[in-house]
């Protein structure tokens, strides 16, 4: 089974590296030339809570606006971990790299990624996912695994399909604690609500997560953000995994 990691930064390096270590046929595709060159020449160094590993795997440079990557058309799975602003570009890459029966798995943060992938690949060729692992880049060719958590997976129609079960088994062997859920969109939107509530407030104020509620103005801003996000959820008819995200958004960051 051939896997392309589209977006091989910190998280893509983590998932692709550990999948390759477990025996999967993995190729990196990314627009950071120095990183791709380093991996191709010396392998990926992955350090942190998983240990200190060097993993050999192919790496292809492909950047938006610099011409199309040659389409191999031999991929079974494209795991999308690119920035959400470049999802449409990643979808085009996936279309060229995947077999006709291949599919994409998005483990990106944010919303709209599934829709962008389906627009290019077509219905039934996208699996939704979320990662609660974290990683960071140390240098080109070197990522660090900083936190271990579950990986949520789900078909968009809620069915525990054979390909979904196979995917979960593969990720489990690599150490990612996969959990299949019947409503992956609810999980994605729940994480989105938490991120909306915490990340921008911390970014503009410099406050840590636990400090926001101690500053009345920041606390009020956070409440307003959550209320607005929940209004969007209600308008779209989304069923959140966390039915009352207000208290948890104020206490925890799930980014």
N, C-alpha and C positions, 0 to 999 in steps of 0.2 A: 504494500500500500504506500503510494508516494504522497508526501505531504509537503506543501509549500507554505512557509510562514511569510505572509505579506505584512511587512512592518516588523522588522527584526531588531527593534530597539531593546530597551531593558526587558519588557515583558515578553516580547517576541523571542528574545534570546533565551529567556528562562524556559518558556514552553518548548521552543524548538530544540534547545539544548538537551533538556531532560527527556524529550521524546526520542531524540537521536540516541542518547545514551541507553535508552531502554530497548533499542533495536529497530526503531522506525526509520524509514527512508525519508529524510528531511532535507529540504533546501531552503535557505534564507533568501528573501527578496526584499531589498530595502534601498532607499535613496541616499543613505549616508555612505559615501564612497570609501572613506577611510576605514569604517567599520567592516564593510564587506571585504575590502582588500585584506584587512588583518585576519578575519576569520578564514578567508580562502587560503592565506599563506601559512598561518600557524594554528588554526583551529580556534574555537570559542573557549575562552577561559570563563568559567562560571564559579564564583566563590560565594561565601556566605553560609547560611544555615544548612545548605545541602552538602557542604564540603568545599574543597578546592579542586575543580575538575578542569581538564582540557579535553574538548570534544571536537573531533574532526567532522566537518560537514561542508557541503558546497554552499557558496554565497554568491548571489547575483546582484549587481548594481542596477537599479531601475528607478529613475526619478521623474516626477511629473514635469511635463513640458520639455523633456529631453529626448523625445522619441519613444516608440513603443518597444517593449521587450519582445524578443522572438518568442512566439507561442509554441510551447512544447506540446500542449494538449495531452499530457500524460498523467496529470495529477488526479488523485482520488479525493483529496481534501485540501482546501485552502483555508488556513487559519488566519483570520484578519485581526491584526493587532496594531494597525496603523492609526494615526490621529484621525479623529472623526471628520475633520475638514477635508481629508483626502480619501474618504471612503469611496467616492465615485471613481477615482483613479484606481483604487485597489480592486474595485469590482471589475473594471476593464481588464486588469491584469489577470484576475481569477478566471474570467471568461476565456482568455487565451491559454492559460496554463492547465485548466481542468479538462478532463475527459467529458464527453457529453453527459455521462451519468454522475460526474463528480459534484461535490457540493462545498459550500463555504460555511465555516463556523466563525461567527463574530464573538470575540471576547472583549470587545471595546466598551469603554464607558460611554455614557450619553445615550441619546435617543436619535432615531432616524437612520441608524446604520443598517438595520434589517431592511428597511424600505429601499434604501439606495442599492443594496446588494440584490434584492429581488428584482428591481427595475432592470438591472443588467443581466442577471443570470436566469430570471424567470421563477415563477412560483414552484415551491417544492425543492428548491436547491439551496436553501439557507437553513441552518440550525442556529438558534439563539443561545447565548451563553454569557456568563459573568464570572469574573475571577476575583477572589479575595486573597490572592497572593500579591506580593509586592516585590519590586526589584528596582535597581538603579544601575545606570551606566557609570563605570569607573574610568574607562578609556576605550578607544576603538578596540574591539575584540575582547573586551572584558566587562562582564556584567556581574552584579552581586545580588543574591537572593536574600531579601531582608525580612520577609514575613510569609508564613505558610497558612493558608486557609482553604476553604472549599472552592470547587469550581462547579457552578450551576449550569445545567444543560437542559434544553427542551426543544422538541419540535414545535413549530408554530401552531399546529393543529392539536397539540396536547397528547398525541399518540406516542407511546414508547416503542418506536419503530426498531427494526433490526439494526439499521445503521446507527441509531442513537445508542443502543445497547453496546454495539461494537466500539463506538467512539468512547463511551464511558469506560469500558474495559481497558482500552488503550491508554487513556489518560490516567486511569487508576494504576496501571503497571508503571507509569512514569512518575507516580507520586503526587498526583494533583487532587486527590480526594473528590472525585466527581460525584455530583448528586443530580439525578434526573428529577425534574419537576414538571407537573402537568401544565403550568401556566408560566412560561418563561418571561412573557411580556410583563406580567405582574412583578416578577423579580427585578427585571431591568428598570422598570419605572420606580420601584421602591428605592433602589440604589440611587437613581437619578434624583429623587426627592431629597435624600440625605445629602448628596453632593451639592445640590442647589442651596441647601440650607446652611452648609458649613463652609465649603471651599471659598466662595467669593467673600464671605464676611471675614474669614481668616486672612485672605489675601489682601484685602484693602485696609484692614485694621491692624494686622500684625498680631492679633490675639490668637492664642491657642484655643483648641476646641473647648476645654473646660473653663476657659476664661470668659467666653462670649456671654454667658448668662449672668455674669457678675457686673457687666457694664450695661446699664438700662437701655442706652441708645442702640447698642449692638444687639441686645436681646430683642428689642422691638423690631429692628430691621430684619433679624432672622425670622421672627414670627410672620412678618409681612411676606417674606419670600416664600415661606412654607404655605401660607394661605393662598398665594397666587398660584403656586405649583399645583396645589390640591384642586384648585378650580379648573385647571387644565385637565387634570386626571379625570375629574367628574365629567367634563364636557366630552372627553374621548371615551368614556365608559370603561376605563381601565380598573381592574380589581387589583389593588395593591396587596402584596404579600404581608406587609405591615399595615393593619387596618387603621392604626392611629399613629402615624409617623411623627407627630408633633413632639411628644416627649423624647423619643429615641433620637430624633434629629438634633435635639438640643443638647444631647449628652454624648453622642458617639459620632465619630467620623468613620464612614465605611468606604472611603475612597481607596 
